[in-house]
Structures are given as structure tokens and as C-alpha cells.
Amino acid sequence: MQDKPVVIGVAGGSGSGKTSVTKSICQRFSDKTILVIEQDYYYKDQSDLPFEERLKTNYDHPLAFDNDLLIQHIHDLLNHKSIDKPVYDYKVHNRSKEVITVEPKDVIILEGILILEDPRLVDLMDIKVFVDTDADLRIIRRLLRDIKDRGRSLDSVIDQYLNSVRPMHLQFVEPTKRYADIIIPEGGENHVAIDIMATKIADILSKNKENSLNKSIEK
């Protein structure tokens, strides 16, 4: 019997550095060890809505996410089953027909702004992390990302930040900090915190390996 994968939640506001933290942790292990599941891939399918209505989607609200599907996929991975991870197309504001088949690994990192907002997801996590970064840095990072990678205009990014991102952060994201086991200030620049995380993960993996060896010997 294989050991249950270790599940780590990495939350924090938009532009906080969640992805940098996740990448830094992954770099300390082999590709076969860690699987990253991004909450952004699990925005709800909106095929039933016209494009004009999809433009109004509040992507920073908990109801934007298909957590039922995400939770089902995490359960499948915990039971050592592969999943078809959805893909979201921001240009058409809808889920793509494309999927990505991924196999379970020893460590699963769940990354997203509201990963700690749903108690059902929190209950699946062994370690809960909140990346805490000042608002001015977060908005600058979001501006650069949305303009460069998502083809957005400066005015549209600022308008979205003031009307949905900031209020949703204060209402839904920031309060989830209380559920974190570890708070990492300044994201990927905090090398000490990331080293501590990597050491903890390595310790858990080592104990799991030792337990598996002991079980095989007992048989």
C-alpha cells in the first residue's frame, strides 16, 4: 500500500508571490516528487453564458471556482489515480476544451488565492501556507502580468483591481490567513522560509519512505 501523498496549500493575494514560492519549493526536489495544482485552472465553465456576460465574471470571488471538481480531483490523486486537469482560457473567459492529464505524486501543492477559503479543501491539507505581501507590490505585479501575459489594457486592470480584486481580497482572501500554519512575508524572496518548508517536506517524505519500508519488511 502506497503512502498518501502530502498535500500543501499555498494561498495569498493576487500578485503576492505564491507562484514564486511554489517554484522555489519545487526546485529543491525532483520533477517526480511534486505535483502543482493551480486553483486558477478550476474556474467554472461558462459555456452557457454569452461572451458579454462572461466579461463580468468576478474571478476573485469564491463562487467563481469549481471547487467540487477540484476536491474530487484531489481525492482521486490521494487514491493514486490520474486526473484530467481543466484549462482556462482568459481571452474568451471560459474553460478550454483542452485538458491536461496528470499523474499523482508524493507531494501535491494546491496554489491559489482562495485555497484556504473552502473548509473542505483545508481539511485535505497537511500544511497550510499564506504568502503575505504588501498591497503596493501585489498591484504592480498584477499590472505587469495582466498586460504582458493576458493582453489586458492598463485601464481595465486598474478598474478590475479597484472594483473587485481589492474588495474581494479584504473580504475573502485576507481572513484566510488565520488558517495558515506558516505565513511567508514577501513571497519568493523569503529564502529562509522556503528552506524551512523544503526541509519539512523532505522530513515528511523521509518518514513516509521509512514507514513503507517497515511495512514491506513486516510482510
N, C-alpha and C positions, 0 to 999 in steps of 0.2 A: 504493500500500500504506500503510495507516494504521499509525502507531507503536503499539507495545504499551503498554497502559495501565500507569501506575506503581502498584505495589502496596505499601501501607504497613500494617504490623501494629502495632496498639496493644493491648498486654497490661497486666496488673496485677491485683492482688487485687480481690475484690468490694468495691465502695464506694471504690475508690482514686481515682476521678475520670476514668476512661477516657472516659466519655461526654462529660464537660465538655471534655476535651482535644480530642476529635474534633469536637464542635460548634464550639469556638473556631477550629479549623483551617478547618472548612467555611465559617465566616462570612467568611473572608478571600478566598473565591473565589465564583464564580457557581454557581448550582444545577446548571448543565450540566457543570460540571467534575469534581465529586467524587461518587462513589457510596459509601455506607457499607453494609457487610455485617456484621451483628451475629452473633457466634457463638451467642448465646442463641437465635436463631431456628432453629438447627440441632440442637436436642436430638432424640434418636432418637424415632421413632414408637413408641408403646407400646400400640397398639390391641389387641395380643394379650394384654395383662395386665388383670386386674380392677382397679377403682379402688383397692382396699385395697393392692394390690401397688405401684401407681404412686405411692402416698403415700410409699413407702420409697425412692424414687429419690434417689440421691446426685448432685445437679446440679453438684457441684464436682469430680467425678471425670472424668478424660479419657474413660472409656468411656461417659459419658452423651451424648457428642456424636456426630453422624453426620458425621464428618469426610470420609468417602468422598464423600458428596453435596456437601459444601462445596467440596472440592477440585475435583470435576467442574464445579461452577458457576463457580469461579474460572477454570478452563481455558476454559470457554465464553466468559466475559467477556473474557478475554485474546485470544480469537479473534473478538472483536467480535460475539458472539451474545447475545441476551437470555436471561434465566433466569426461572424461576418460584420465587421465594424462599419457603420454607415459613414458616408462622406457628405459634408455640407458645402454647397456652392453659394458663396456670399454674393456673387454677381447677380444671381437670379433669386436670391433669398429663399432657397428651398433645398431640400435634401436631393443629392445627386442619385442617379440610378446606379452609380458605381458603388461597390463595397470593397472593403479590404479584409481578406481572410487572415486572421492572426491566431497563433498557437499559444497555449498557456505557458507561462514561465515561472521561475521560482519567486520572483518579486513582481507585483503589479502596482504601478504608480497611477493613481487617479488624479488628474490635474484639471483644475477649473475654478472659476470664481465662486461657484456655489456648491462645491463638492461637500462642504460641511453643513449645508443648509438642510439637507434631507436626512432625517434620523435613520432612515433605512440604509442609506449609504454609510453613514457614520458607524453604524453597528457592524459593518463589514470590515472596517479598518483596524489594523493592528497599531499603526502610528498615524497621528494626525498633525499636519504641519500647516501653519499660516505664515505666508510671506508678507511682511508688514513694511510698506514703503510709502514715503511722503507723497501727498497728492500731486504736488507740482511735478515730480519725476514721473508719476504714473500718466498724467495727461500728456506730457511731452513724448513719452514712449508710444502712447496710443496714437497720437497725431502722426508720428513717423511711420508707424506700422500701417495704419489705415490708408494713408495717402500713397505710400510706396507699394504695399503688397495687395491692397484691396481696391485700388483705383478710386478712392474717395476724394472729394474736394475738401479744402480746409474748412470752409463754412459748414459743410454737412457734418464733419467730425466734431467741431466745436458745438454745434447745435445739439447733436446727439448726446454729447458729454453733459451739457447743462440741463437737458430735459429728461434724460433717462439714466445715463451712466452714473453721474454723481448722486442723484437721489436714491437710485437703487443700491448703490454702494453703502450709503449711510443706513438705509432701511434693512437690507438683507445680507450684504457681504460682511461689513464690519462687525455686526453682532456675532458672527460665527467664530470669531477669534477666541471666544470663551471655551470652545470645544477642542482647541488645539492642545496637543501635548508639547509641541515645540513651536515657538514663534521666531522666525528668522527675519531680522531687520535688513533692509537694503538688498534683498534678493541674492542674485548670483555673486555679488561682490563680497558676501559674508562667507569667506572660505573656512573660517573656524567652525561655523555652524554646519556647513556642508560636510566637513571632515567628520564631525561628530555623528551626523546622520549616516554617513557611509560606514563608519565603524560599527554603529548599532546594527545596521543591515547585515554587515559581514558576520557579526556575532550571532544574529538570529539564524543566518544560513548555515553557519558552522554547527550550531546546536541541532538544527534540523537534520543535517547530514549525519551527525553523531547518533541521533535517535534512530534514523533509518538503518544505520549500520548495526546498531544494537538489536533492532527488531529482526534484521536478516540473520544475525548470529543466533538469536533465540529460536528461530525456525529450524 
